[in-house]
């Protein structure tokens, strides 16, 4: 069994995600998202979809981008 690197649960069904060649072990997608998903630069929400980017800034949606002054981004309608 392996321990989840986020919550420490010792679990027989952990899984591994690699980022930049480094393995990370989790016991649930919830822990993986909490530990690895980027955060919206405006609201701080975890971005579990594609998100939107303006330069090096990432937002969870076009609304957050607009609220931050970005005008060239929009959600698909």
Backbone bond lengths (Angstrom), bond angles and torsions (degrees), N, CA, C in turn:
res aa  C-N    CA-C-N  psi(-1)  N-CA   C-N-CA  omega(-1)  CA-C   N-CA-C  phi
1 X - - - 1.447 - - 1.527 109.55 -
2 X 1.307 115.16 154.51 1.461 120.43 179.61 1.521 109.39 -125.74
3 X 1.326 116.13 155.79 1.458 121.50 -179.99 1.521 110.77 -95.61
4 X 1.323 114.39 139.47 1.461 121.44 173.97 1.523 108.22 -67.61
5 X 1.318 116.51 130.10 1.461 119.04 -178.01 1.522 112.36 -73.73
6 X 1.322 117.90 -15.03 1.465 119.21 178.61 1.528 112.08 -89.27
7 X 1.334 116.89 -53.79 1.473 119.93 -173.92 1.521 113.89 -103.59
8 X 1.340 117.73 -13.72 1.454 121.05 178.62 1.513 115.33 84.25
9 X 1.339 117.73 3.68 1.456 120.82 179.73 1.525 110.40 -64.01
10 X 1.308 116.42 129.73 1.459 122.28 176.10 1.531 106.25 -90.85
11 X 1.326 117.00 110.45 1.465 121.35 -164.98 1.520 109.82 -137.50
12 X 1.337 116.84 143.86 1.462 120.73 -178.04 1.527 113.61 -83.07
13 X 1.313 118.24 -3.92 1.468 120.89 -178.59 1.532 112.02 -122.45
14 X 1.325 116.83 34.71 1.458 119.34 176.77 1.524 109.44 -67.04
15 X 1.313 114.73 163.32 1.464 120.77 176.30 1.515 108.47 -138.28
16 X 1.319 115.19 163.68 1.454 121.66 -175.03 1.523 110.42 -116.87
17 X 1.306 115.29 137.55 1.463 122.52 172.73 1.520 106.16 -122.97
18 X 1.332 116.47 133.05 1.465 119.82 178.06 1.525 109.47 -104.16
19 X 1.330 115.24 134.94 1.460 122.26 173.31 1.516 106.70 -130.76
20 X 1.316 115.47 125.15 1.468 121.04 -178.01 1.525 111.76 53.87
21 X 1.343 116.08 35.71 1.446 122.06 177.64 1.519 115.22 80.51
22 X 1.331 117.53 -4.58 1.469 121.21 -179.34 1.527 109.75 -98.32
23 X 1.337 117.54 127.48 1.467 120.19 179.83 1.532 112.15 -77.53
24 X 1.323 114.86 142.73 1.464 123.17 175.24 1.520 106.85 -128.45
25 X 1.335 117.79 135.33 1.467 122.80 -175.10 1.527 109.47 -112.99
26 X 1.343 115.61 131.47 1.460 121.51 -179.52 1.517 110.24 -135.91
27 X 1.337 115.44 158.53 1.460 120.63 177.43 1.519 112.00 -102.34
28 X 1.331 117.67 -7.88 1.464 121.14 -179.82 1.522 109.44 -157.97
29 X 1.328 115.70 158.73 1.457 119.47 174.80 1.524 110.13 -65.10
30 X 1.320 116.58 -32.39 1.463 120.34 178.43 1.530 110.82 -57.43
31 X 1.325 116.90 -47.35 1.463 120.41 179.02 1.528 111.45 -66.79
32 X 1.330 116.75 -39.46 1.468 120.15 178.83 1.527 110.65 -62.28
33 X 1.329 116.69 -44.09 1.464 120.63 179.00 1.522 109.61 -63.28
34 X 1.315 116.80 -47.11 1.462 120.55 -177.86 1.534 111.15 -59.02
35 X 1.319 116.38 -39.52 1.460 120.70 -175.77 1.529 113.59 -83.73
36 X 1.348 118.22 -31.84 1.459 119.18 -168.11 1.523 116.54 -117.55
37 X 1.322 118.39 -21.81 1.461 119.50 -175.77 1.527 110.51 -70.37
38 X 1.323 116.43 140.57 1.466 118.76 176.30 1.529 110.16 -68.13
39 X 1.322 115.77 160.01 1.458 121.17 178.56 1.518 110.29 -108.18
40 X 1.325 115.05 143.91 1.455 121.58 175.65 1.526 108.97 -61.86
41 X 1.332 116.35 132.67 1.461 120.73 -179.02 1.524 113.00 -67.81
42 X 1.331 117.98 -17.90 1.461 120.28 179.05 1.523 112.45 -96.24
43 X 1.339 117.44 -57.56 1.467 120.08 -171.68 1.526 113.72 -98.44
44 X 1.326 117.52 -13.59 1.459 120.52 179.28 1.510 114.80 82.36
45 X 1.356 117.25 0.61 1.459 120.49 179.19 1.525 111.61 -67.65
46 X 1.313 116.04 148.07 1.456 120.69 177.10 1.529 109.14 -70.59
47 X 1.307 117.02 133.60 1.457 122.02 -179.20 1.524 107.63 -94.85
48 X 1.329 116.34 106.52 1.462 120.47 -177.93 1.522 111.63 -106.40
49 X 1.328 116.49 -2.55 1.462 121.80 173.66 1.522 108.17 -109.82
50 X 1.310 115.83 -152.95 1.459 120.24 -178.85 1.519 112.98 -73.23
51 X 1.334 117.48 -33.97 1.453 120.05 -174.64 1.517 109.91 67.21
52 X 1.315 116.61 -177.88 1.465 122.20 175.33 1.520 107.55 -131.43
53 X 1.320 115.74 147.30 1.452 120.63 -177.38 1.510 110.68 -124.19
54 X 1.320 115.24 142.36 1.459 123.24 172.63 1.519 105.63 -129.35
55 X 1.318 116.20 104.53 1.462 119.24 -173.80 1.520 109.28 64.87
56 X 1.318 116.19 -123.36 1.472 120.70 179.54 1.523 111.67 -100.87
57 X 1.331 116.74 10.24 1.454 122.05 -179.98 1.518 109.17 -99.08
58 X 1.336 116.55 135.64 1.460 120.65 -179.83 1.529 109.13 -119.26
59 X 1.329 114.41 138.65 1.456 121.74 179.49 1.525 108.78 -126.51
60 X 1.328 116.12 156.36 1.461 119.92 178.07 1.526 111.39 -74.41
61 X 1.339 117.51 -25.42 1.470 121.28 -177.56 1.524 109.69 -159.00
62 X 1.326 115.39 167.88 1.460 120.79 179.55 1.525 111.22 -65.16
63 X 1.320 117.73 -31.34 1.467 120.39 178.10 1.528 110.60 -58.05
64 X 1.336 116.48 -48.61 1.460 119.68 178.64 1.522 111.01 -63.22
65 X 1.320 116.93 -37.31 1.463 120.44 177.35 1.529 109.93 -62.00
66 X 1.343 117.08 -47.05 1.474 121.16 179.07 1.525 111.10 -61.34
67 X 1.326 116.65 -42.97 1.467 120.60 179.92 1.530 111.20 -63.09
68 X 1.333 116.63 -21.17 1.460 121.80 178.73 1.521 112.15 -95.94
69 X 1.337 116.39 5.55 1.453 120.83 176.15 1.502 116.46 98.75
70 X 1.326 118.15 -1.44 1.462 121.16 178.18 1.532 108.54 -78.63
71 X 1.311 117.31 134.77 1.467 119.74 -177.26 1.513 114.03 -115.39
72 X 1.299 118.58 -12.93 1.470 120.98 -174.29 1.519 115.08 -93.65
73 X 1.319 118.22 5.71 1.461 120.44 -177.56 1.525 110.02 -111.98
74 X 1.334 115.71 146.31 1.461 119.00 175.74 1.517 109.14 -149.10
75 X 1.328 115.29 151.26 1.462 120.57 174.41 1.502 108.40 -75.94
76 X 1.325 116.48 154.13 1.461 120.02 174.53 1.515 108.66 -71.26
77 X 1.328 116.33 138.73 1.462 119.25 -176.07 1.482 114.09 -105.26
